[in-house]
Amino acid sequence: MRYAIPCVNGKLCMHFGHCQEFVLIDTDDEKKSITNTQKLVPPPHEPGVLPQWLHEQGANVIIAGGMGSRAQQLFQANDIQVVTGAPSDDPAAIVNIYMNGSLETGTNACDH
């Protein structure tokens, strides 16, 4: 499984479109462990660009603080599961908590 975490200053960015980088985290879901971490600078934020780009990077899940409904639809159209309302934290910690089924999500931090 490959997770995409939008980050700013090393922590999850509350709005995916405003991030400095994406941290892509590969996992072994059976062992519930992280196998690889990669940081990539995304292309400029324009409608529809990031979902396609992350699909090309092999992302299966995006975990974000906030995301508009249109962006969520575009990610789903690119076969990427969307999780919103995640806290601003270290990307590896977020993925570990998610894999263990205990990620507490709050309100989607984006309302457009």
Backbone hydrogen bonds in HBPLUS format (Angstrom, degrees):
<---DONOR---> <-ACCEPTOR-->    atom                        ^
c    i                          cat <-CA-CA->   ^        H-A-AA   ^      H-
h    n   atom  resd res      DA  || num        DHA   H-A  angle D-A-AA Bond
n    s   type  num  typ     dist DA aas  dist angle  dist       angle   num
A0027-THR N   A0001-MET O   2.92 MM  26  5.40 149.5  2.01 154.6 161.5     1
A0060-ASN N   A0002-ARG O   2.74 MM  58  5.32 176.5  1.74 150.0 151.0     2
A0061-VAL N   A0002-ARG O   3.25 MM  59  6.60 153.2  2.33 152.6 154.9     3
A0003-TYR N   A0025-ILE O   2.83 MM  22  5.07 168.6  1.84 146.3 147.7     4
A0025-ILE N   A0003-TYR O   2.84 MM  22  5.07 158.9  1.89 144.3 151.6     5
A0004-ALA N   A0061-VAL O   2.79 MM  57  6.18 152.0  1.86 155.8 165.3     6
A0063-ILE N   A0004-ALA O   3.08 MM  59  6.44 158.6  2.13 165.1 170.1     7
A0005-ILE N   A0023-VAL O   2.92 MM  18  5.12 151.6  2.00 139.5 148.8     8
A0023-VAL N   A0005-ILE O   2.87 MM  18  5.12 167.0  1.88 146.5 148.5     9
A0013-CYS N   A0006-PRO O   2.75 MM   7  5.57 166.0  1.77 134.7 137.6    10
A0007-CYS N   A0021-GLU O   2.79 MM  14  5.44 173.5  1.80 169.0 166.8    11
A0020-GLN N   A0007-CYS O   2.86 MM  13  6.04 146.9  1.97 147.7 157.0    12
A0021-GLU N   A0007-CYS O   3.24 MM  14  5.44 162.7  2.27 148.7 150.8    13
A0008-VAL N   A0011-LYS O   2.88 MM   3  5.60 153.8  1.95 160.9 166.3    14
A0011-LYS N   A0008-VAL O   3.18 MM   3  5.60 168.8  2.19 117.2 120.6    15
A0012-LEU N   A0089-ASP O   2.92 MM  77  5.48 154.7  1.98 143.5 149.2    16
A0066-GLY N   A0014-MET O   2.64 MM  52  5.54  98.8  2.29 125.5 144.8    17
A0018-HIS N   A0015-HIS O   2.96 MM   3  5.70 167.8  1.98 128.6 132.7    18
A0019-CYS N   A0016-PHE O   3.42 MM   3  5.63 161.7  2.46 115.2 114.2    19
A0022-PHE N   A0040-LEU O   2.81 MM  18  5.33 164.0  1.83 158.7 163.4    20
A0040-LEU N   A0022-PHE O   2.89 MM  18  5.33 162.8  1.92 155.0 160.8    21
A0024-LEU N   A0038-GLN O   2.69 MM  14  5.09 163.6  1.72 162.1 164.7    22
A0038-GLN N   A0024-LEU O   2.85 MM  14  5.09 151.0  1.94 147.5 156.1    23
A0026-ASP N   A0036-ASN O   2.85 MM  10  5.03 159.7  1.89 143.7 150.5    24
A0035-THR N   A0026-ASP O   2.80 MM   9  5.49 161.8  1.83 135.2 141.3    25
A0028-ASP N   A0033-SER O   2.82 MM   5  5.37 160.0  1.86 158.0 164.7    26
A0032-LYS N   A0028-ASP O   2.74 MM   4  5.65 115.8  2.15 139.8 159.0    27
A0033-SER N   A0028-ASP O   3.16 MM   5  5.37 156.2  2.22 136.2 142.1    28
A0049-VAL N   A0046-GLU O   3.08 MM   3  5.64 167.2  2.10 139.0 142.8    29
A0053-TRP N   A0049-VAL O   2.94 MM   4  6.09 165.0  1.96 157.0 162.1    30
A0054-LEU N   A0050-LEU O   2.86 MM   4  5.93 167.6  1.87 155.8 158.5    31
A0055-HIS N   A0051-PRO O   2.99 MM   4  6.11 147.0  2.10 139.6 149.1    32
A0056-GLU N   A0052-GLN O   2.95 MM   4  6.26 153.9  2.02 148.0 155.0    33
A0057-GLN N   A0053-TRP O   3.04 MM   4  6.37 131.1  2.29 137.2 150.9    34
A0059-ALA N   A0054-LEU O   3.02 MM   5  5.56 163.7  2.05 159.3 154.0    35
A0058-GLY N   A0055-HIS O   2.97 MM   3  5.12 157.0  2.02 105.7 112.8    36
A0081-GLN N   A0060-ASN O   2.83 MM  21  6.18 156.4  1.88 153.0 145.1    37
A0062-ILE N   A0081-GLN O   2.84 MM  19  6.25 158.5  1.88 169.7 176.7    38
A0083-VAL N   A0062-ILE O   2.91 MM  21  6.17 151.9  1.98 168.0 172.1    39
A0064-ALA N   A0083-VAL O   2.83 MM  19  6.21 167.2  1.85 167.0 170.4    40
A0086-ALA N   A0064-ALA O   3.13 MM  22  5.74 165.4  2.15 138.3 133.7    41
A0085-GLY N   A0065-GLY O   3.02 MM  20  4.49 144.8  2.15 106.1 114.9    42
A0109-ALA N   A0065-GLY O   3.00 MM  44  5.57 177.4  2.00 127.0 127.1    43
A0072-GLN N   A0068-GLY O   3.06 MM   4  6.36 156.5  2.11 150.4 157.5    44
A0073-GLN N   A0069-SER O   3.02 MM   4  6.29 153.8  2.09 146.1 152.5    45
A0074-LEU N   A0070-ARG O   2.99 MM   4  6.32 153.6  2.06 148.3 155.6    46
A0075-PHE N   A0071-ALA O   2.91 MM   4  6.21 155.7  1.97 153.8 160.0    47
A0076-GLN N   A0072-GLN O   2.98 MM   4  6.21 164.5  2.01 149.8 154.2    48
A0077-ALA N   A0073-GLN O   2.89 MM   4  6.10 147.1  1.99 143.9 153.4    49
A0078-ASN N   A0074-LEU O   3.16 MM   4  6.35 125.6  2.47 132.6 145.5    50
A0078-ASN N   A0075-PHE O   2.94 MM   3  5.04 137.6  2.13  99.3 112.2    51
A0080-ILE N   A0075-PHE O   2.97 MM   5  5.17 155.4  2.03 139.1 140.9    52
A0079-ASP N   A0076-GLN O   3.07 MM   3  4.99 151.4  2.15 110.5 109.5    53
A0106-GLY N   A0085-GLY O   2.69 MM  21  4.46 166.6  1.71 127.5 127.1    54
A0094-ILE N   A0090-ASP O   3.03 MM   4  6.32 157.4  2.08 156.8 163.7    55
A0095-VAL N   A0091-PRO O   3.02 MM   4  6.31 163.8  2.05 154.4 157.8    56
A0096-ASN N   A0092-ALA O   2.94 MM   4  6.12 163.7  1.97 150.4 155.2    57
A0097-ILE N   A0093-ALA O   2.97 MM   4  6.14 163.5  2.00 151.2 155.5    58
A0098-TYR N   A0094-ILE O   2.88 MM   4  6.08 157.2  1.93 148.5 155.6    59
A0099-MET N   A0095-VAL O   2.82 MM   4  6.04 165.0  1.84 156.4 159.6    60
A0100-ASN N   A0096-ASN O   3.13 MM   4  6.31 144.0  2.27 141.4 150.5    61
A0102-SER N   A0097-ILE O   3.03 MM   5  5.46 160.9  2.07 160.7 155.2    62
A0101-GLY N   A0098-TYR O   2.93 MM   3  5.10 159.1  1.97 108.9 114.4    63
